[in-house]
């Protein structure tokens, strides 16, 4: 499938090319620590031993690192992950039977004896103290099936989105505009497609609500030369901090009440529900063995609440947010 040029770039992705995601991992962590002014990330590398994840230094040609920040001035909990790993999908494991996204072409490479893969990417889930600051999620990744020097199938995926407890429309507009500008730089069709995909994917179906006010999301992106798509994804990795951190600066010192904090915990509960019931990526990662379950729980909120029939007061800010979550808007 790949040209000689594409193969050389794919090989770079395994070594120096993984720096795109590693740079996002390191640079965004540094920016967050500077903004918080108190807490520092702690780091835990992992390695697989006979199919089991164990804490310790990375070994072999795979890198798997979790970082966690807790109880800062601004951020209550942040879970971060960076991977550049080689492995083999278990015999019988396919994208379709795991519930992962678009399956047809990828599953043609499946082998009953196990399928070699290479995956690299980084992800952040950010839970702020102040309920006026939205939860943020970002993840970008590259995945290939087959042997590294001549893959049978490869693609990019990922995206970034906001989950506010209290909606400030100018924040949603800013976040979407930053990501629309990046998309438009590469293809005018990207933003409307990826915005719609985000609204549809981050949907808590049993609630009939979106998880938040969206952003962009895409998967199995491989319809252009690797170097073009890598340039697009690189710009996306740089856009997240520009889209999110100014919102944090604007909202982090706003006054809030215990009732506001309670509502934040309700929203966080919805976030947990999505991860546990609807996130196909997490489900596939754990089922395939390429994701450590500790990484999933590292991204969970520090506290969440559930209440029977948690309908907000009519006309309240909380009720206005629920209406937006039931009917996604066009923000830019």
C-alpha positions in Angstrom: 0.0 0.0 0.0 2.8 2.4 0.8 5.2 4.0 -1.6 9.0 3.9 -0.9 8.7 7.5 0.3 5.8 6.7 2.6 7.7 3.7 4.0 10.6 5.9 4.9 8.3 8.3 6.8 6.6 5.4 8.6 10.0 4.2 9.7 10.8 7.7 11.0 7.5 7.6 12.9 8.9 4.7 14.8 12.1 6.5 15.8 12.6 10.3 15.4 9.1 10.8 14.0 7.5 9.7 17.3 8.9 13.1 18.5 5.7 14.7 17.2 3.7 13.0 20.0 6.5 13.1 22.5 6.9 16.8 22.0 3.2 17.3 22.6 3.5 15.1 25.7 6.5 17.1 27.1 5.5 20.6 26.0 1.9 20.5 27.1 2.9 19.1 30.5 5.4 21.9 30.9 2.8 24.5 30.0 0.3 23.0 32.4 2.9 23.0 35.3 3.7 26.7 34.6 0.1 27.7 34.6 -0.7 25.7 37.8 2.3 27.1 39.7 2.3 24.4 42.4 1.9 20.8 41.3 4.3 18.8 39.2 3.6 15.7 37.2 4.8 12.4 38.5 5.9 9.8 35.9 5.4 6.0 35.8 6.9 4.0 33.0 5.5 0.6 32.3 6.7 -2.6 30.5 5.0 -5.8 29.6 6.1 -9.0 31.2 4.5 -12.2 29.8 1.5 -10.1 28.7 1.1 -8.3 32.1 1.9 -4.6 32.6 4.4 -4.0 35.4 5.8 -0.8 36.7 9.5 -0.1 35.9 11.7 1.2 33.2 10.7 0.7 29.6 12.4 -2.2 28.0 13.1 -3.3 24.4 11.9 -1.1 21.6 8.7 0.0 23.2 7.9 3.1 25.4 4.9 3.4 27.6 4.7 6.3 30.1 1.9 7.6 32.3 2.1 10.9 34.0 -0.3 12.2 36.8 -0.8 15.6 38.4 -2.9 15.9 41.5 -4.1 18.7 43.8 -2.5 21.7 42.1 -3.5 25.3 42.5 -5.6 25.2 39.2 -5.8 21.5 38.2 -7.4 18.9 40.5 -6.3 15.9 38.5 -4.7 15.3 35.1 -3.9 12.0 33.5 -1.4 11.9 30.6 -0.1 9.0 28.5 2.6 8.6 25.8 3.2 5.4 23.9 5.5 4.2 21.1 5.0 0.5 21.2 5.4 -2.6 19.1 3.4 -5.7 19.7 1.0 -8.3 18.3 -2.7 -8.4 18.4 -3.9 -11.6 20.1 -5.0 -14.4 17.8 -8.7 -13.9 16.9 -8.6 -10.2 17.9 -10.1 -8.0 15.2 -11.4 -4.4 15.2 -14.9 -5.6 14.5 -15.1 -8.0 17.4 -13.5 -5.5 19.8 -16.1 -2.8 19.0 -13.4 -0.4 17.7 -14.0 2.2 15.0 -14.0 1.6 11.2 -13.1 -2.0 10.6 -13.3 -3.2 7.0 -9.9 -2.5 5.6 -8.0 -2.9 8.8 -9.5 -6.3 9.5 -8.4 -7.6 6.1 -4.9 -7.7 7.6 -6.0 -9.9 10.5 -4.2 -13.2 11.0 -5.4 -16.1 13.2 -1.8 -16.4 14.3 -1.7 -12.8 15.6 -1.1 -9.5 13.8 2.0 -7.4 14.4 1.3 -3.7 15.1 3.0 -0.4 15.9 1.2 2.4 17.8 2.4 5.8 18.9 0.5 8.7 20.4 -0.2 10.9 23.4 -3.4 11.8 25.4 -4.4 14.2 28.1 -7.5 14.3 30.3 -7.6 17.4 32.4 -9.9 18.0 35.4 -9.7 21.5 36.9 -10.5 22.6 40.4 -12.8 25.5 39.4 -16.1 24.3 38.0 -16.1 27.3 35.6 -13.1 25.8 33.8 -14.1 22.9 31.5 -12.7 19.4 31.5 -10.5 18.9 28.4 -9.5 15.8 26.5 -7.0 15.5 23.7 -5.5 12.5 22.0 -3.6 12.0 18.7 -2.2 8.7 17.5 -0.7 6.8 14.6 -1.3 3.1 14.1 -0.1 0.5 11.7 -0.7 -3.2 11.2 1.9 -5.6 9.7 5.7 -5.5 9.9 7.2 -2.1 10.6 9.2 -1.7 7.4 6.3 -2.7 5.1 3.0 -2.2 6.9 -0.2 -3.7 5.4 -2.4 -0.8 6.8 -1.8 2.4 8.6 -3.8 5.5 9.8 -3.9 8.5 12.0 -6.6 9.3 14.5 -7.5 11.6 17.4 -9.0 14.9 18.3 -9.7 17.4 21.1 -12.9 18.4 22.9 -14.3 20.3 25.9 -16.7 19.2 28.6 -17.9 22.2 30.6 -19.9 22.1 33.8 -20.8 25.8 33.1 -21.0 27.0 29.5 -19.4 30.2 28.5 -20.2 30.5 24.8 -17.1 32.6 24.0 -14.9 29.7 25.4 -16.6 27.2 23.0 -16.2 29.6 20.1 -12.5 30.1 20.9 -11.8 26.4 21.2 -13.6 25.6 17.9 -12.1 28.5 16.0 -8.5 27.5 16.9 -9.3 23.9 15.6 -11.2 25.2 12.6 -8.2 27.3 11.6 -5.9 24.3 11.8 -8.3 22.2 9.7 -8.8 24.9 7.1 -5.0 25.3 6.7 -5.0 21.7 5.3 -8.4 21.1 3.9 -11.6 23.2 4.1 -13.7 20.0 4.4 -11.9 18.8 7.5 -13.5 21.0 10.2 -17.2 20.4 9.3 -16.5 16.6 8.9 -14.4 16.3 12.1 -16.7 18.5 14.2 -19.7 16.4 13.2 -17.8 13.2 13.9 -16.8 14.6 17.4 -20.4 15.4 18.2 -21.5 11.9 17.2 -18.7 10.0 18.8 -18.6 11.7 22.2 -22.3 11.0 22.8 -23.6 9.4 26.0 -26.3 7.4 24.2 -28.2 6.2 27.3 -28.5 9.8 28.4 -29.3 11.2 25.0 -26.7 13.9 25.5 -23.3 14.8 24.1 -20.4 14.5 26.5 -19.6 18.2 26.0 -19.5 21.0 23.4 -17.2 19.1 21.1 -14.2 20.0 19.1 -12.8 17.8 16.4 -12.4 14.0 16.1 -11.3 11.7 13.3 -10.1 8.1 12.9 -8.6 5.9 10.1 -7.3 8.9 8.3 -5.1 7.5 5.5 -6.4 8.9 2.3 -3.4 11.1 1.6 0.4 10.6 1.6 1.7 10.0 5.1 3.8 13.2 5.1 0.7 15.4 4.4 -1.3 13.8 7.2 1.6 13.9 9.6 1.8 17.7 9.0 -1.9 18.1 9.7 -1.7 16.0 12.9 1.4 17.9 14.0 -0.5 21.2 13.7 -3.4 19.7 15.7 -1.1 18.7 18.5 0.1 22.3 18.7 -3.4 23.7 18.6 -4.7 22.1 21.7 -2.7 24.3 24.2 -3.7 27.4 22.2 -7.3 26.4 22.3 -7.6 25.4 25.9 -5.1 27.1 28.2 -6.4 30.7 27.5 -9.8 29.4 28.7 -8.2 28.1 31.9 -6.5 31.5 32.4 -9.8 33.3 32.0 -11.9 31.1 34.3 -9.6 29.7 37.0 -10.0 32.5 39.5 -13.8 33.0 39.2 -15.9 32.6 42.3 -17.9 29.5 42.7 -20.2 27.9 45.4 -20.5 24.4 46.8 -23.6 24.0 44.6 -21.4 24.7 41.6 -18.9 22.1 42.7 -21.7 19.6 43.2 -22.8 20.2 39.6 -19.2 19.7 38.4 -19.2 16.3 40.0 -22.5 15.4 38.2 -20.9 16.4 34.9 -17.8 14.4 35.8 -20.1 11.4 36.4 -21.3 11.7 32.8 -17.7 11.7 31.8 -17.1 8.5 33.6 -20.2 6.9 32.1 -18.9 7.7 28.6 -15.5 6.1 29.2 -17.0 3.0 30.7 -19.9 2.4 28.4 -19.2 4.1 25.1 -15.5 4.7 24.5 -14.6 2.1 21.8 -10.9 3.2 21.8 -10.5 2.3 25.5 -12.4 -0.9 25.1 -10.2 -2.0 22.1 -7.0 -0.9 23.9 -7.6 -3.0 27.0 -9.0 -6.0 25.0 -5.9 -6.0 22.7 -3.5 -5.6 25.5 -1.9 -2.4 24.2 -3.4 -0.2 26.9 -2.7 -0.6 30.6 -5.9 -0.3 32.6 -4.0 2.0 35.0 -3.8 4.5 32.2 -7.6 4.5 31.8 -8.2 5.0 35.5 -5.5 7.7 35.6 -7.9 9.7 33.4 -10.9 9.4 35.7 -12.0 12.4 37.7 -10.9 12.7 41.4 -14.5 12.8 42.5 -17.8 12.3 40.7 -21.5 12.2 41.8 -24.7 10.6 40.7 -28.2 11.5 41.8 -31.6 10.1 41.0 -33.3 12.2 38.3 -30.7 14.9 38.4 -32.7 17.5 36.4 -31.5 21.0 36.9 -33.8 23.9 37.9 -35.7 25.3 34.9 -34.0 28.4 33.5 -30.7 27.8 35.4 -27.2 27.8 33.9 -27.2 24.1 34.4 -30.4 23.6 32.5 -29.1 25.7 29.6 -26.0 23.5 29.4 -28.2 20.4 29.3 -30.1 21.8 26.3 -26.9 22.4 24.4 -25.7 18.9 25.1 -29.0 17.5 23.7 -28.7 19.6 20.5 -25.1 20.2 19.4 -24.5 23.7 18.1 -22.4 25.2 15.3 -19.9 27.4 17.2 -18.0 29.0 14.3 
